[in-house]
Amino acid sequence: MNEYEVSFHILSPWLIPLKGMLFLKADITNFLKLVKFIANIYAMKIGHIRSMDLNLLVIAAALFAHKNVSKAAVELGMTQSAVSHALARIRVFFKDPLFVRTSRGIVPTEFAKSLEKELLEWLNRGYQLVTHKKKFDPASVKARIVLATTDYFEVTVMSRLQPILAKEAPGLQISIRPTAGELPKKKLEEGSVDLAIAGFYSDVPEGFYQTKLFEDSFGVAVRKKHSLIQKNLTMENYLKSEHALITLQGDFKDRLSSKLKKPRNIIYGTYSFTALPWLLQQTDLVLTAPKKLLAKYSEYFPIQQFDCPVDLGSFTFRMVWQAQTHESPLHQWFRKKLKELM
């Protein structure tokens, strides 16, 4: 037999459904090349794959997630020695140490880092393969999604999303954690946080997924009975007023003052996006903050809004997630619900 006949012989069980199809001469040539390629892969790789227990890849994924043999063993329901033995077998298969011990636990080698994303995607696809017949039903879900975000997002978005979740996925729990001014990269990698959402994730590292949710800009809010600001906001009455400032650290670092002719008189600083409306309705404080937040304040408090006297530009709210949850039907559904609200 020639090389193409050998290829057909190896793959014939899979090619039977094609025998009734008609091909042009060029199509046949290309098709035979494809068959030869698949046959070569089959001949070279199948024996190598068969020599490995694919359950070891699940153990490798746990080691990537925890960077700690003991924690991986707990998650897998195995003894520490069993995980160590499995790691030794994985090292032999890949001919690489994969993980090396440091004072902070085990750290992946450069070769292991090159495998991590593909391994996690392979496991996710494997999970989809064995469960693909089970259509995802949010109404039957019993799960929890952990979000790292700010109370600004809770007020403006979660207040609208939660009623939808309660109706369509009553068994779904949402846990909100602080994002502390930066992307919680380690927690996303460990799996202790499923989704990070904020307006200050400017440089998302390679290996993470992200998508834009919405944009917002800045406005000014005061109580309706403000002594200086009534129907109009001018630069003069803006600068004469006392101000409240929101920063994630609750400090008095004011990037707006650099754009004004003189500094603002800031007398109140907070890290909270939700505490200010109570303060504004009782005082003559002026708050410069995201417009969507101020619009939410105005729904429940006697507060009026104005355009900011200085253009501060806009910012983009993004959600960021890791490969572990990228193919999850639950998380895909949740991310879609978020996008639909925007």
C-alpha positions in Angstrom: 0.0 0.0 0.0 1.2 3.6 -0.7 1.2 6.3 2.0 -2.3 7.5 1.3 -3.7 3.9 1.4 -2.0 3.4 4.7 -3.7 6.6 6.0 -7.1 5.5 4.7 -6.6 2.1 6.3 -5.8 3.6 9.7 -8.7 6.1 9.6 -11.3 4.0 7.7 -13.8 3.7 10.6 -14.1 7.4 10.7 -14.3 7.9 6.9 -17.2 5.6 6.2 -19.8 8.4 6.5 -18.0 10.3 3.8 -18.1 7.7 1.0 -21.2 9.1 -0.6 -19.8 12.6 -1.0 -18.6 13.9 -4.3 -15.2 15.8 -4.6 -13.5 17.8 -7.3 -10.0 16.6 -8.2 -8.4 19.5 -6.2 -10.7 18.8 -3.3 -9.6 15.1 -3.3 -5.9 16.1 -3.3 -6.4 18.5 -0.3 -8.5 15.9 1.5 -5.8 13.2 1.1 -3.2 15.6 2.5 -5.5 16.2 5.5 -5.9 12.5 6.0 -2.2 11.9 5.8 -1.6 14.7 8.4 -4.2 13.2 10.8 -2.7 9.7 10.3 0.8 11.0 11.1 -0.5 12.6 14.3 -2.3 9.4 15.2 0.8 7.3 14.5 3.2 9.6 16.4 1.1 10.6 19.4 -1.5 8.0 20.4 1.0 5.7 22.0 2.5 8.6 24.0 -0.9 9.7 25.2 -1.9 6.1 26.2 1.1 5.9 28.4 -0.3 8.6 30.7 -3.0 8.5 33.3 -5.1 11.6 32.3 -6.3 11.9 35.9 -2.8 13.2 36.6 -3.7 16.4 34.6 -6.5 17.1 37.1 -3.9 16.9 39.9 -1.6 19.2 37.9 -4.4 21.7 37.6 -4.9 21.7 41.4 -1.2 22.3 41.9 -1.3 25.2 39.5 -4.3 26.7 41.4 -2.8 26.4 44.9 1.0 26.3 44.4 0.9 24.1 47.5 0.9 20.3 47.7 -1.1 20.2 51.0 -3.8 22.5 49.8 -4.1 20.6 46.5 -4.4 17.4 48.4 -7.3 18.8 50.5 -9.2 20.0 47.4 -8.7 16.6 45.6 -9.5 14.5 48.7 -6.1 12.8 48.5 -3.3 12.4 50.9 -0.3 14.7 50.5 2.0 11.7 49.7 -0.4 10.6 47.0 -0.3 14.0 45.4 3.6 14.1 45.7 3.7 10.6 44.0 1.4 11.8 41.2 3.6 14.9 40.7 6.6 12.7 40.3 4.8 10.7 37.6 3.8 14.0 35.8 7.5 15.1 35.9 8.6 11.9 34.3 6.0 12.2 31.5 6.9 15.8 30.7 10.6 15.4 31.4 10.5 18.7 33.4 10.5 19.4 37.2 7.3 21.5 36.6 7.2 22.8 40.2 10.2 23.8 42.4 10.1 24.4 46.2 10.6 27.9 47.6 9.9 29.6 50.9 6.5 30.6 49.5 5.5 27.0 48.5 6.0 25.5 45.1 6.6 27.7 42.0 6.0 26.6 38.4 9.0 26.3 36.0 8.9 28.3 32.8 7.9 25.1 31.0 5.0 24.6 33.4 3.9 28.2 32.9 3.7 27.6 29.2 1.4 24.6 29.8 -0.9 26.1 32.4 -3.4 28.0 30.2 -3.8 25.1 27.7 -4.1 22.6 30.5 -6.9 24.5 32.2 -8.7 25.0 28.9 -8.3 21.3 28.1 -9.9 20.3 31.4 -12.7 22.8 31.0 -13.4 21.4 27.5 -13.2 17.9 28.9 -15.8 18.8 31.5 -18.0 20.3 28.7 -17.6 17.1 26.7 -18.8 14.8 29.4 -21.6 17.1 30.5 -22.7 18.5 27.1 -26.0 16.5 27.1 -27.1 18.3 30.3 -28.5 21.7 29.1 -27.7 24.4 31.5 -30.7 25.5 33.6 -30.1 28.5 35.8 -33.3 27.7 37.8 -31.7 24.5 39.1 -28.3 25.9 40.0 -27.1 25.6 43.6 -23.8 27.6 43.5 -22.0 30.8 44.6 -20.2 33.4 42.5 -17.6 35.6 44.2 -17.1 39.1 42.8 -14.3 41.5 43.7 -15.7 45.0 43.1 -16.6 48.3 44.7 -19.8 49.5 46.4 -20.2 51.9 43.4 -20.9 48.8 41.3 -23.2 47.3 43.9 -25.3 50.5 44.0 -25.5 51.1 40.2 -25.5 47.6 38.8 -26.2 44.9 41.4 -29.3 46.7 42.6 -30.7 46.0 39.1 -29.2 42.6 38.6 -30.1 40.9 41.8 -33.9 40.9 41.2 -33.2 39.2 37.9 -31.0 36.6 39.5 -33.6 36.0 42.3 -36.2 35.2 39.6 -34.1 33.2 37.1 -31.5 31.6 39.4 -33.0 31.5 43.0 -30.3 29.0 44.1 -27.4 31.3 43.1 -25.5 33.1 45.9 -23.5 36.3 45.2 -20.6 37.1 47.4 -19.1 40.6 47.2 -15.5 41.2 48.2 -13.5 44.5 48.1 -11.1 44.9 45.2 -8.8 47.3 47.1 -7.8 49.5 44.2 -6.1 46.9 42.0 -6.8 43.7 40.1 -6.9 40.8 42.6 -4.7 38.7 40.3 -3.7 36.1 42.9 -7.2 35.5 44.1 -8.5 35.1 40.6 -5.7 32.6 39.9 -6.4 30.7 43.1 -10.1 30.6 42.4 -11.1 32.4 45.6 -12.6 35.2 43.4 -14.5 34.3 40.2 -14.9 37.8 38.6 -13.3 41.2 39.2 -15.2 44.3 38.2 -14.0 47.9 38.5 -13.2 51.1 36.6 -9.5 51.2 37.3 -8.1 47.9 35.7 -5.9 49.6 33.1 -3.3 47.0 32.6 -4.8 43.5 32.7 -2.0 40.8 32.6 -1.7 38.3 29.9 -3.6 35.1 30.6 -6.8 36.8 31.9 -10.0 37.4 30.0 -11.7 40.8 30.1 -14.6 42.7 28.5 -15.9 46.2 28.7 -19.2 46.7 30.7 -19.8 50.5 30.4 -18.2 53.9 30.6 -18.9 56.7 33.1 -17.8 60.3 33.6 -17.9 62.8 36.5 -20.5 65.1 37.8 -21.2 67.2 40.9 -23.9 66.7 43.5 -25.2 69.0 46.3 -28.4 69.0 48.4 -31.4 70.9 46.9 -31.3 73.5 49.7 -27.6 74.3 49.3 -26.7 77.8 50.6 -24.4 78.7 47.7 -25.4 76.5 44.8 -29.0 76.7 43.7 -30.0 76.6 40.0 -26.5 77.0 38.5 -23.0 75.7 39.3 -20.2 78.1 38.5 -16.5 77.8 39.1 -16.8 80.6 41.7 -19.4 79.0 43.9 -17.8 75.5 43.3 -14.5 76.7 44.7 -16.1 78.7 47.6 -17.9 75.5 48.8 -16.5 72.8 51.1 -16.0 69.4 49.5 -16.2 65.7 50.2 -13.8 63.4 48.4 -14.1 59.6 47.6 -10.9 57.7 47.2 -10.4 53.9 47.6 -8.0 54.6 50.5 -10.1 57.3 52.1 -7.2 59.8 51.8 -7.1 63.4 50.6 -5.2 62.9 47.3 -7.2 65.1 44.9 -6.3 64.9 41.2 -9.0 67.5 40.3 -7.2 70.3 42.2 -4.3 70.2 39.7 -6.8 71.2 36.9 -8.3 74.1 38.9 -6.9 77.6 39.5 -6.7 76.9 43.2 -7.1 73.8 45.5 -10.6 72.8 46.6 -11.4 73.0 50.3 -11.8 69.3 51.1 -12.9 68.7 54.6 -14.3 65.1 54.4 -12.6 62.1 52.8 -14.0 58.5 52.6 -13.4 55.2 50.8 -17.1 54.5 50.6 -19.3 55.2 47.6 -22.5 54.7 49.6 -22.2 56.8 52.7 -22.2 60.3 51.1 -25.9 60.8 50.3 -26.8 60.9 54.0 -24.0 63.5 54.5 -24.9 65.6 51.5 -28.6 66.0 52.4 -27.6 67.3 55.9 -24.7 69.6 54.9 -23.5 72.1 52.3 -20.8 69.7 51.2 -20.1 69.3 47.4 -19.3 65.9 46.0 -17.6 65.3 42.6 -18.1 61.7 41.7 -19.2 59.3 38.8 -22.5 60.4 37.2 -24.2 57.0 37.4 -23.6 57.0 41.1 -25.0 60.5 41.6 -28.0 59.6 39.6 -28.7 56.7 42.0 -28.3 59.1 44.9 -30.9 61.4 43.4 -33.5 58.6 43.2 -33.7 58.4 47.0 -32.3 61.6 48.4 -33.1 65.4 47.9 -29.9 65.9 45.8 -29.4 67.8 42.6 -26.7 67.1 39.9 -24.6 69.4 37.8 -21.9 68.9 35.1 -18.4 69.1 36.5 -16.9 72.6 35.9 -13.7 70.9 34.7 -13.6 68.0 32.2 -12.2 65.0 34.0 -12.7 62.6 31.1 -14.3 59.2 31.4 -13.4 55.8 32.7 -14.2 52.3 31.6 -15.7 49.6 33.8 -14.4 46.2 33.0 -14.9 42.6 34.2 -11.9 40.3 34.4 -11.8 36.5 34.9 -9.5 33.6 34.7 -9.4 30.5 32.4 -10.9 28.3 35.2 -14.3 29.8 34.7 -14.2 30.9 31.1 -16.1 27.9 29.7 -18.3 27.3 32.7 -22.0 27.5 31.7 -22.9 29.2 34.9 -20.3 31.9 34.6 -21.0 32.4 30.9 -24.7 32.9 31.8 -23.8 35.3 34.6 -21.5 37.4 32.4 -24.2 37.5 29.7 -26.8 38.8 32.2 -24.3 41.5 33.3 -23.7 42.6 29.7 -27.5 42.6 28.9 -28.0 45.2 31.7 -25.5 47.7 30.2 
